[in-house]
Amino acid sequence: MENIRSPIVVILGHVDVGKTSLLDKIRKTSIAQKEAGGITQHIGATEIPIKVIEEIAKPLLSLFNFQLKIPSILFIDTPGHEAFSNLRKRGGSVADLAIIVIDVLEGLQKQTIESIEICKQFKVPFLIALNKIDKIPGWKPLKDKPFLESIENQSLKVISILDEKIYSIIGQLYELGFDSERFDRVKDFKKQVAIVPVSAITGEGIPELLLIVAGLSQRYLEERLRINVEGPGKGIILEKKEVKGLGKVIDVILYDGNIKKGDSIAFFTKNGIKISKVKLLLKPAPLQEIRDKKTKFINVEKVTAAAGIRIVAEGIEEAIPGSPIYVVTQETIKEIEEKIKEEVSGIIFSSDIGVVVKADTLGTLEVLVKMLKERNIPVAKADIGDIDKEDVIFALSIREKNPEYGVIVGFNVNIDKTAEDIIKSSN
């Protein structure tokens, strides 16, 4: 049976532009709509039902003139590059859409451009949330109102400052190869990047932002969002952690099919592909206040995509974040093992000449390797985990042939003691 799943949305942008505040405001605005059904908290993600979005965006529905069919929007809770790169899958990303947050007073900054580059690399469409409009001198806030209502309340001088800022950003985006426009002036959402002015503090513009994310997902990503609800689960490992009373667990974003307690799962480890059985499937108990430290998890029998879940299974302490995870049967094990090998082969490899790259997750490793290659720096070895003596010996052997490539690049990893000693003794 086919269904349309919730689109998976990530929030990106430069440091301090208000990514977390924006996500918190979206949550709080949604929690306030208790009568519309409230939100569901997932592991690593927040699900906002379409009924809540319709309630928040009620004044706008007649303007946009389309009926929402998607069940909800699943926002990834951790904003930023790293979580996004862990949502990687072969040929793209598990994320369906990105919101790139820009500070209206600062314009495009270094990490804004990096965010746009990463979206391009992973082929993820994006829109711009132009945040901090409440900081424009003379802005008169209208709490939680649509931007289109709020802008009517502003002086001509304030409107002129905002327009100036928007046109400056349109120019900067044009230089990067993107045609963009304020959302209500966009003629074709497929060809133009929508810019939605918002305030994470006052909530202005949040109705439009949610409605446009829902509308774009439905209109242009419908084929991608079609899933077989009875099919075997496919997901991506977002994080691996230690949890008191449970030991090692993995947090997974399930983007297709379903997963049940007792299912066999296949995922990638340092020692190759591991097959294990699901012992526990956990989801947080429904909450009103999401950041509650006393969050209790509930044990569930079955979960259908799209969802954020926590899994307890044998051998998951070896799992690598960014790895694909599949539900397998005796008949599909071989095929899935080949699929995972193929997905990982372009990321973990070794060759004769170039630098050594080590990272903590497959996603960050893939991004690092691509960035180095784009700068014409060859990579001889790319792998997951701490820098060890083999890495140092390998880099030293390369240094003898090509001194400029006798380098180890590490991201979020440690150097073990033996490796450190060899580095010191070899200068």
N, C-alpha and C positions, 0 to 999 in steps of 0.2 A: 504494500500500500504506500503510495507516494504522499508526502506532506511537504509544506513549505516550512523550513526551520527558521529560527530566529537568526538575523544577521549578527555576526561577531564583529564588534567595533573596538578599535584601539585609539587611545588618546596620546598624541605625540607633541613635541615642541621643545623650545629652549628652556633652560633651567629658570625657575621663578616666574614663568609666564602665567601660572595659575592652573596647571593641568589637574593637580589633585583637588584644588578648590572647586574647579568646574565639575569634576566627577562627584565630589561631595554635594555640591548644590543640586546636580541632577538627581542624586539619591534623595536628598532632603525634600525636594519639590515633589518627588514621586511618593515618598513615605507620607507626605501630607495628604495625598489622595487616597485615604484609607477606604473610603466608600467605593472606590473604583477597583479595589482588589489588592492594593499594595504591591510591593516588589518582592521578588524572591532573591535571596542571597545564595550564590553558588560558591564553590571553592574558586577563588581567584577571579570571580566575575559577578556582576550584578545584573539580574534580569528585570527589565521593566516592561510589564505587559502593555499591549497595544491599547487596552481600555484606559490605562493610566495616561498614556500619551494623548489619547483623544480628549480626555478630561482637561489636561494641562493646556492643550492646543485648541480647545473648543472655539475660541473667537476666530481662529484662522481656517478652520476646516472648510468653510464655504468659499474662501479665497482660493484655496489650493485645489478644490474640486476633484478629489479622487478618494476612493474608499480603501482604507488600509486592510490588507489581508494577512500580513505577517503576524505571527502570534505575539511577538515581543522583540525587544532589542537586548542583546547580551553584551554588556560593556566589560572589557577586561579591566580588572581593578588596578593593576600596576601600570601607571602611565610610563611612557619613555621607551627608548631604543631597545633596551635589553630584553624586556618582556616581549616586545614586538618581534625581535629576531628569533626568539624561541618559538614563535608561532609559525616558523618556516615549514613549508612542505615542498616536495619536488615541484619545480615549475612555478612557485609562488608562495602564498601565505594562507594560513587558516583564517586570518583576519579578512573580512569581506570589505571593510571600509575603515578609513582612518580619519580622525578629526585632528587637524594640526592647529594647535593653539598659538596665536600670535598676540603679543602685547600691542595694543593699538598705538601707544605712544612710542614704542621702540621699533616697530616694523620687523622685517626679517632679520634674524640673528643667526649666528653660526650653526646652532643646533636645529634651527628651523630648516635651514638649507640641507643639513644632514638628514632630517626627517623626510624631506621631500625626495632626496636621493634614495633613501631606503624604500619609500613607497614605490618609486620607479623600479628599483631593483626587484622588489617582490610583486610588482604589477598590482598594487592595491590602490584603487581610486580614493581620493581624499577630498575633504572640504575644509574650509578655514573657519575656525571660531575666533573672531577678532575680539579678544577679551579686554577687560578693564575700561569699558566705555564710561563707567561711572567716574573715572579719573580725568576725563576730559574737563578742562576748566569751565565751570558754569553749568555742568550737566545736572539736570533735575531728575533724580531717580523716581521710577514708579515700580515699586517692589513686585517682582515676579510677573510683570506684564510682558506681552509680546513686544518685540523691538518696534514693530510697525505702529503700535499704539504709543509707545514711549517717545518715539522720534517726533510725533505730533506735538508733544509737550515741551519741546526744546526751542530755544531761541535760534534765530537765523544764524547768529555768530557760531553757536555750538554745532549746528548742522553743517556749516561751512568748514569748521575744523575737522569734523568727522569725515566729510567728503574728501577733503584734502589728504587725510591719512589713508583713506581707502584707495584713492588714485595713486598715491605713492606706492602702496603695496601691490596694486594691479601692475604698475610699472616694473617692480622688482620681480614679480612672478613671470611677467612677460619675458624678462631677460633669462629666466630659467626655462623658457619654452612653454609656458602655460598661459592660456587665455583665461581671465577671471573677471568676476563682476559681483557687485552686491547681490545677494540672493534674489531679491525682488525685481532685479533688472536683468537677470539671466534669461537669455532667449533659448538656449539649448543646454540642458544640464549634462548632456553627454560630451559636449565639446568645451564647456566652460566650467571652471572651478568656482563653486559658490562661496561667497564670503558672508558669514553670518555675524553681525555685531552682537556681542553678549557681555554680560557682567556676571562673573561667578559670585560676586558679593551680593548684588541686589536681585539676581535671578532674571533680569531683563534679557530678552532674546532666547532664553532657554526653550520656550514653546516652539519657536521657529526651528531651532537647532534640532530638537527631537523629531519634529515633523519632517524636516528635510532629510534627516538620516533615514527615517522610516520610508519616506517616499522614494528616495533614490534607491534604497535597497530593493524595494518592491518592484520598481519600474525597470531597473537596469540589471538587477542581479537575480531575477526570479529563477532562471535556469540553474544557476549556481546554488540557490537555496533549496532546490528540490532534493529531498532525501527519501530513502526507503526506510520507513520507521521500523520495519521488521528485519532489516539487513544487519549484518555483523558490524559492530562498532569500529569506528576509525577515529583516532584522536592524536593529540600531541602532548608530550610531557612538558608541562610548564615549569615545574619545580620539584625538587626532591628535598625532604626535610625529616627531622627527627621530631616525633610527637610523643609527649609523656603518656605512657600507658599503651601506646600502639607500636612504638619503635619507629622504623623508617617507613615513610609513606610517600606516594607520588601524587601531585596535583595535576590533573589532566583536563584539557579542554576537548570535549567530545564533539566532533563536527559532523558526523554522519552515523546513521544506524543506531544500534542500542547495545548496551552492555549489562550483563546480569551477574549476580553473585554466583561463583562456581565456574564462570566462563574461563577458557584458556586465553591468555593474552601473550602477544609477542612484542618485544621491544629491544632496543639496541643497548649494549653495554660495552665496556672496555675490552671484554673478552669475546665479543661477537654477539649473536642474537640469543636472547634468553626467552624460553617459553615457561610461563608460570600460571597458576590458578588464582583467580580473584577470591580472596578470603573475606574481605569486607569492602562494601561500597558505601561511602559516606557523603551526606549532603548536610549543610548547616540547617538547624531548625529554623522555620520561618521567623523573621525578626522584624521589629519595628525600627530598632536602632542598630545599624549594621556594624559599627565599630565596637560593639559590646565585647569586652574581653572574655566574658563568661559564655561566649557562644557555645551552645551544645550541638553536637553533631548527631544526626539521626542516621541509623543504619537502614539502607534501602535495598530492595531486592533487584530493582531494574531501573536504568536511566536511559532516556532517549535524547538524541541530539536536538538542538545544541545545548550543551550544559557544561558546567564546571564541577568536577567531582574529585573526591579523594579516594585513592585505592590502596588497600593493604594486600600484599601478595608476597609469596616466597621469592627471595632474591632481588627485591626491588632496590636494595641498597646499592646494587651495581648499575641501576638505570641512569641514563644520561639525559639531562634536560635538553629539550629540543628534539628528542628522538620521537619518531612516529610510534604509535602504539595501536595494535590491531587485535580484534577478537578473532581467534583462529579455531578451526576444527581439524580433525585428523586429515580430512580431504584437502584443506587449504594451507596447511603448515608450510609445505615446500614452496608453494607459489608466493606466500607472504614473506617467507625468509628471503627469497630472491628479490622481492620488491624492496624490502628494507635495505638489503645489501646495495642495491642499485641506488637508492635514495642517499645512502651515506658515502658511497664510493667517490663522489665528486668533492666531498668535504674532508674526509680523513684519507690521507695518501702520503706517499713518499716518492721522491725522484732524485736526480743526481745533483742538481745545482739550484742554489737559492737559500733563503733564510729559513729558520725553524719557527713555526707558529704554534703556540699552545694556548688553549682557552678552556673555560669551565663548562661551556655548553656548545652544542652543535650549531645553534643559531649564531652566537657571537663568533665562533670559529669561521663559519661561512662568510660572514660580513667582513671579518679581518682579511681573510684570504683574497676576497674580491677587491677590497680597497687597495691592498698591496699590488695585486696584479694590474689594476687600473693605473697605478703609478709606475708601471713597468719594473716592479721589484719581483723577481721570480721567487716562488715558494718551493723549497725542497721537501719539507716535511710539515704536515698539518695534523695535529692530534689533540685529544682531550686529556685534561688532567694536569697535575703539577709537573714542573720542569724537573726531570730526573737525570741521572748520570748518562743514560743512553742519548738523551737530547744534547747534552754538552759534548760528548764524544763525537756525535754526528756533526755538530756545528764546528768543532775543532778540525775535523777531517775536511770539511768544506773550506774552512779558513786557509788551509794549506794550499788548496788549488786556487781559490778566489777570496782573498782577504776581505773584500767589501761585503761578502755574503756570510761571513762568520758571525752571524747575529741570531739571538733567540728573542722572539717577540712573545711576551706573555700577557694575557688579559685575565684578571681575576683569579690568578693561580699562584701557588707558592713555589719556592725552590727547595728541594729536599737537601739535607745536610751534605751528603756525598757529592751532589752536583755542585753545591756551593764551594766545597773544598777544592774540587777539580778546577772550577773557574778561577779561584784565587791563585792556585799554584801555576796556572797556565797564563796568567795575566790577561 
